Amino acid sequence: MAWWIAPLVAAAALAAGITQYAFMQMTQMKAMNYRQIFDALEQAGARLKEYYDPLPKEEVHIQSHDGLRLHGVIVKADQPSDKWAMLVHGYTTSLPASIPFMEMFLEDGFNVLLIDQRRHGKSEGKYTTYGYREKHDVAAWIQFLTCTYGDQCIIGLHGVSLGGGTCLEYLSLSDPAVQFVIADCPYSDLTRLMHHQMQKLNHIPAALFLPLVNAQLRRKAGFTLDQVSPVRSVAASSIPVMFIHGTKDHYIPPQMSEELFAAKSGLKRLVLIEGAAHGFAIDADPGVYKRSVKEFVQEALSFRGSAVPALESASPDILREEAEADYPGIALT
């Protein structure tokens, strides 16, 4: 055997291993169960189980467009209401991770629907597709609400990370009942997000491995990176959207929310939370977070049935460090 064959075989095996690892981390990373999420929240000082457990709740199930059983929980407002907030969690978590966002909606008379995204919590599914299929799950949940509670439902979406990207992808489908979207630390484009996470966070040459991962996605999960680009859906939608991002988010750079904000027409708002890490904007400054959301929701609902409002920018001028921290593993998007 020629001397170069063994190194070539080893290099090919290494490339295949890295590709498979990246594919698994991206689409099938093990998700935490409810107990693990509650334990993690409690260790962080948030005693949300004590708040959540006594609430009157109803478990609900629907079927996705491709035959999966999806799970959710409904918590109704104290008084009868046509207003609904659907809360969509991030990668490797499940609906308990959405509990910190419930109170601000319940206080304003919204019923709340917390959902388990496909492959998470008590919902079925094999692969995470970053909104490619999940946007249809959101559409199915909206159809469930309008069919169950009537066409007069006023629905808003709130999503964090993967949930934010999913809600923005949903804008390409948009039911008339949906009156606003709040996207917390969303990604603007999946190709550029994975390039960032490979190159900056994992020190893997993205130019070499991203095409290989993309081929795996096409072959096994049935979608490609270029099919997920929330900025396209945002640019084409007139639904009011609020973007929230922490300035210390190294997993999904805050520049992605800035790009989304710039692409959006109509009523929009951008809130950058100083010093907040990925997914922790509400923890870093709960007062600003909740007040900003409530003000935006009130404004969005005031434009129901009227013409598309003029552009609005609520983006603070915040300087941020450009150096990326060295984080092991692919992000929990």
Secondary structure, 3 states (H helix, E strand, C coil): CCCCHHHHHHHHHHHHHHHHHHHHHHHCCCCCCHHHHHHHHHHCCCCHHHHHCCCCCEEEEEECCCCCEEEEEEECCCCCCCEEEEEECCCCCCHHHHHHHHHHHHHCCCEEEEECCCCCCCCCCCCCCCCCCHHHHHHHHHHHHHHHHCCCCEEEEEEECHHHHHHHHHCCCCCCCEEEEEEECCCCCHHHHHHHHHHHHCCCCHHHHHHHHHHHHHHHHCCCHHHCCHHHHHHCCCCCEEEEEECCCCCCCCHHHHHHHHHCCCCEEEEEECCCCCCCHHHHCHHHHHHHHHHHHHHHHHCCCCCCCCCCCCCCCCCCCCCCCCCCCCCCC
